[in-house]
């Protein structure tokens, strides 16, 4: 599991840019 996390870079949640999250 730890290796998967290190290889897959998850970007920070963008509330302003993501209309779905904003609404």
HTML snippet that shows the backbone in 3Dmol.js (N, CA, C, O; Angstrom):
<script src="https://3Dmol.org/build/3Dmol-min.js"></script>
<div id="view" style="width:600px;height:400px;position:relative"></div>
<script>
const pdb = `
ATOM      1  N   UNK A   1       0.841  -1.208   0.000  1.00  0.00           N
ATOM      2  CA  UNK A   1       0.000   0.000   0.000  1.00  0.00           C
ATOM      3  C   UNK A   1       0.879   1.263   0.000  1.00  0.00           C
ATOM      4  O   UNK A   1       0.610   2.227  -0.717  1.00  0.00           O
ATOM      5  N   UNK A   2       1.921   1.228   0.814  1.00  0.00           N
ATOM      6  CA  UNK A   2       2.803   2.394   0.926  1.00  0.00           C
ATOM      7  C   UNK A   2       3.476   2.693  -0.419  1.00  0.00           C
ATOM      8  O   UNK A   2       3.668   3.852  -0.787  1.00  0.00           O
ATOM      9  N   UNK A   3       3.830   1.623  -1.146  1.00  0.00           N
ATOM     10  CA  UNK A   3       4.492   1.815  -2.432  1.00  0.00           C
ATOM     11  C   UNK A   3       3.538   2.461  -3.438  1.00  0.00           C
ATOM     12  O   UNK A   3       3.951   3.305  -4.232  1.00  0.00           O
ATOM     13  N   UNK A   4       2.271   2.068  -3.404  1.00  0.00           N
ATOM     14  CA  UNK A   4       1.291   2.638  -4.323  1.00  0.00           C
ATOM     15  C   UNK A   4       1.152   4.135  -4.093  1.00  0.00           C
ATOM     16  O   UNK A   4       1.066   4.919  -5.039  1.00  0.00           O
ATOM     17  N   UNK A   5       1.131   4.519  -2.814  1.00  0.00           N
ATOM     18  CA  UNK A   5       0.991   5.928  -2.470  1.00  0.00           C
ATOM     19  C   UNK A   5       2.180   6.737  -2.974  1.00  0.00           C
ATOM     20  O   UNK A   5       2.010   7.855  -3.461  1.00  0.00           O
ATOM     21  N   UNK A   6       3.375   6.181  -2.859  1.00  0.00           N
ATOM     22  CA  UNK A   6       4.580   6.901  -3.261  1.00  0.00           C
ATOM     23  C   UNK A   6       4.639   7.054  -4.785  1.00  0.00           C
ATOM     24  O   UNK A   6       5.127   8.064  -5.292  1.00  0.00           O
ATOM     25  N   UNK A   7       4.146   6.062  -5.503  1.00  0.00           N
ATOM     26  CA  UNK A   7       4.203   6.129  -6.968  1.00  0.00           C
ATOM     27  C   UNK A   7       3.081   7.002  -7.527  1.00  0.00           C
ATOM     28  O   UNK A   7       3.280   7.736  -8.494  1.00  0.00           O
ATOM     29  N   UNK A   8       1.908   6.916  -6.917  1.00  0.00           N
ATOM     30  CA  UNK A   8       0.773   7.706  -7.399  1.00  0.00           C
ATOM     31  C   UNK A   8       0.715   9.042  -6.660  1.00  0.00           C
ATOM     32  O   UNK A   8       0.458   9.087  -5.457  1.00  0.00           O
ATOM     33  N   UNK A   9       0.957  10.129  -7.398  1.00  0.00           N
ATOM     34  CA  UNK A   9       0.924  11.456  -6.770  1.00  0.00           C
ATOM     35  C   UNK A   9      -0.478  12.040  -6.856  1.00  0.00           C
ATOM     36  O   UNK A   9      -0.965  12.354  -7.942  1.00  0.00           O
ATOM     37  N   UNK A  10      -1.122  12.183  -5.701  1.00  0.00           N
ATOM     38  CA  UNK A  10      -2.473  12.738  -5.674  1.00  0.00           C
ATOM     39  C   UNK A  10      -2.409  14.241  -5.400  1.00  0.00           C
ATOM     40  O   UNK A  10      -1.967  14.659  -4.330  1.00  0.00           O
ATOM     41  N   UNK A  11      -2.848  15.054  -6.363  1.00  0.00           N
ATOM     42  CA  UNK A  11      -2.815  16.512  -6.212  1.00  0.00           C
ATOM     43  C   UNK A  11      -3.776  16.967  -5.121  1.00  0.00           C
ATOM     44  O   UNK A  11      -4.753  16.273  -4.840  1.00  0.00           O
ATOM     45  N   UNK A  12      -3.520  18.123  -4.497  1.00  0.00           N
ATOM     46  CA  UNK A  12      -4.378  18.641  -3.435  1.00  0.00           C
ATOM     47  C   UNK A  12      -5.756  18.979  -3.976  1.00  0.00           C
ATOM     48  O   UNK A  12      -5.881  19.362  -5.139  1.00  0.00           O
ATOM     49  N   UNK A  13      -6.800  18.845  -3.153  1.00  0.00           N
ATOM     50  CA  UNK A  13      -8.173  19.131  -3.580  1.00  0.00           C
ATOM     51  C   UNK A  13      -8.339  20.588  -3.971  1.00  0.00           C
ATOM     52  O   UNK A  13      -8.098  21.483  -3.161  1.00  0.00           O
ATOM     53  N   UNK A  14      -8.751  20.833  -5.216  1.00  0.00           N
ATOM     54  CA  UNK A  14      -8.923  22.224  -5.665  1.00  0.00           C
ATOM     55  C   UNK A  14     -10.396  22.596  -5.588  1.00  0.00           C
ATOM     56  O   UNK A  14     -11.184  22.193  -6.443  1.00  0.00           O
ATOM     57  N   UNK A  15     -10.765  23.351  -4.583  1.00  0.00           N
ATOM     58  CA  UNK A  15     -12.176  23.708  -4.386  1.00  0.00           C
ATOM     59  C   UNK A  15     -12.577  24.837  -5.335  1.00  0.00           C
ATOM     60  O   UNK A  15     -13.706  24.879  -5.823  1.00  0.00           O
ATOM     61  N   UNK A  16     -11.636  25.753  -5.591  1.00  0.00           N
ATOM     62  CA  UNK A  16     -11.971  26.903  -6.440  1.00  0.00           C
ATOM     63  C   UNK A  16     -12.023  26.505  -7.914  1.00  0.00           C
ATOM     64  O   UNK A  16     -12.875  26.986  -8.662  1.00  0.00           O
ATOM     65  N   UNK A  17     -11.107  25.626  -8.329  1.00  0.00           N
ATOM     66  CA  UNK A  17     -11.040  25.252  -9.741  1.00  0.00           C
ATOM     67  C   UNK A  17     -12.081  24.192 -10.096  1.00  0.00           C
ATOM     68  O   UNK A  17     -12.598  24.175 -11.213  1.00  0.00           O
ATOM     69  N   UNK A  18     -12.388  23.305  -9.141  1.00  0.00           N
ATOM     70  CA  UNK A  18     -13.350  22.237  -9.418  1.00  0.00           C
ATOM     71  C   UNK A  18     -14.780  22.721  -9.197  1.00  0.00           C
ATOM     72  O   UNK A  18     -15.173  22.958  -8.054  1.00  0.00           O
ATOM     73  N   UNK A  19     -15.563  22.873 -10.258  1.00  0.00           N
ATOM     74  CA  UNK A  19     -16.954  23.325 -10.151  1.00  0.00           C
ATOM     75  C   UNK A  19     -17.791  22.332  -9.353  1.00  0.00           C
ATOM     76  O   UNK A  19     -18.720  22.721  -8.645  1.00  0.00           O
ATOM     77  N   UNK A  20     -17.458  21.055  -9.470  1.00  0.00           N
ATOM     78  CA  UNK A  20     -18.213  20.025  -8.749  1.00  0.00           C
ATOM     79  C   UNK A  20     -18.058  20.203  -7.244  1.00  0.00           C
ATOM     80  O   UNK A  20     -19.025  20.092  -6.490  1.00  0.00           O
ATOM     81  N   UNK A  21     -16.843  20.479  -6.822  1.00  0.00           N
ATOM     82  CA  UNK A  21     -16.581  20.648  -5.388  1.00  0.00           C
ATOM     83  C   UNK A  21     -17.136  21.989  -4.912  1.00  0.00           C
ATOM     84  O   UNK A  21     -17.647  22.104  -3.798  1.00  0.00           O
ATOM     85  N   UNK A  22     -17.025  23.001  -5.777  1.00  0.00           N
ATOM     86  CA  UNK A  22     -17.490  24.341  -5.417  1.00  0.00           C
ATOM     87  C   UNK A  22     -18.995  24.331  -5.182  1.00  0.00           C
ATOM     88  O   UNK A  22     -19.494  24.940  -4.235  1.00  0.00           O
ATOM     89  N   UNK A  23     -19.707  23.632  -6.057  1.00  0.00           N
ATOM     90  CA  UNK A  23     -21.164  23.597  -5.930  1.00  0.00           C
ATOM     91  C   UNK A  23     -21.561  22.511  -4.943  1.00  0.00           C
ATOM     92  O   UNK A  23     -22.749  22.312  -4.689  1.00  0.00           O
TER      93      UNK A  23
END
`;
const viewer = $3Dmol.createViewer("view");
viewer.addModel(pdb, "pdb");
viewer.setStyle({}, {cartoon: {color: "spectrum"}});
viewer.zoomTo();
viewer.render();
</script>
